[in-house]
Amino acid sequence: MSGETVTVYFDYLCPYAWHAAELAETVAEPLAVRFAWSHVSLYQLNHRGADGWQLWNEPIDPHDEAGTRGLLPFLASLAARRQGEAPHDAFRLALLRFRHRDLRPLHRATVMEAAEEAQLHLACFERDLQDPESRTELAREHHQALATRVFGTPTFVLPSGDVAYVRLRGVPSEREAAVELYRRVTGMLHDYPYLETVKRPRRRGN
């Protein structure tokens, strides 16, 4: 497993993507795994083919607490990624925590605070946030997700070619337990290619 790269398709609107990011943050170093994060829009997936609507062509609505159906955080994420992988990792985790741990709206102020927490070069970040090429890049990544048959987030693409939507209700607080969880899940995907779906019934109130 050492030195492998795992691609994760995610949407900032998804709380399970936040759990995946926390898990990746915990296991990346001890397992020597590089996680490559790629954007896919749940809104666009659910709107597929309907009247030609495309998220990346939408104007930003400053009053939408979901950041224009997730468009603003996507564009901010792409702007952060231009400053390098480590700054992008820090920005992504900060923004996911603001949204799903702290229940904050995905307004511009929240995005800028995440950029500050990640210690991004703010002038470059604001410039890149306005770059229309980011919308093209978002469309390209979304279509790559479709080609990979992504239907939800987070979806993990392993070096073996195994692809799986993995939904966690939470992440173990102990590193050893998190590492074991990751090893067991990815090992199961590799060892049992005929396994398609395992789903628990929801607890009452969830």
KACORLIN-V868506 format. One line per field, one symbol per residue. ss: DSSP state (H for helix, E for strand, L for the rest). psi: psi as a letter, one per 30 degrees, with the letter a starting at -180 (. if undefined). burial: + if it has 16 or more other C-alpha atoms within 10 Angstrom, else -. Layout:
ss=???
psi=???
burial=???
This chain:
ss=LLLLEEEEEELLLLHHHHHHHHHHHHHHHHHLLEEEEEELLHHHHHLLLLLLLLHHHLLLLLLLLLLLLLHHHHHHHHHHHLLLHHHHHHHHHHHHHHHHHLLLLLLHHHHHHHHHHLLLLHHHHHHHHLLLHHHHHHHHHHHHHHHLLLLLLLEEELLLLLEEELLLLLLLLLHHHHHHHHHHHHHHHHHLLLLLLLLLLLLLLL
psi=fkglkkkkklkffjffeeeeeeeeeefeeffhkkkjkkkkkeeeefgkfjggkkefgklkjffjfghhgfeeeeeeeeeeffgleeeeeeeeeeeeeeefefhklhleeeeeeeeeefhljeeeeeefffjffeeeeeeeeeeeeefghkflkkkkjlfffkkkjjjkfakkfkeeeeeeeeeeeeeeeefiffjekjkkkklkf.
burial=----++++++++++++++++++++-+++--+-+++-++++++-++--------+++---------++++++++++++++++-----++++++++++++++----++++-+++-++--+-+----+--++----++--++-+++++----+++++++++----+++++---+------++-++---+--++----------------
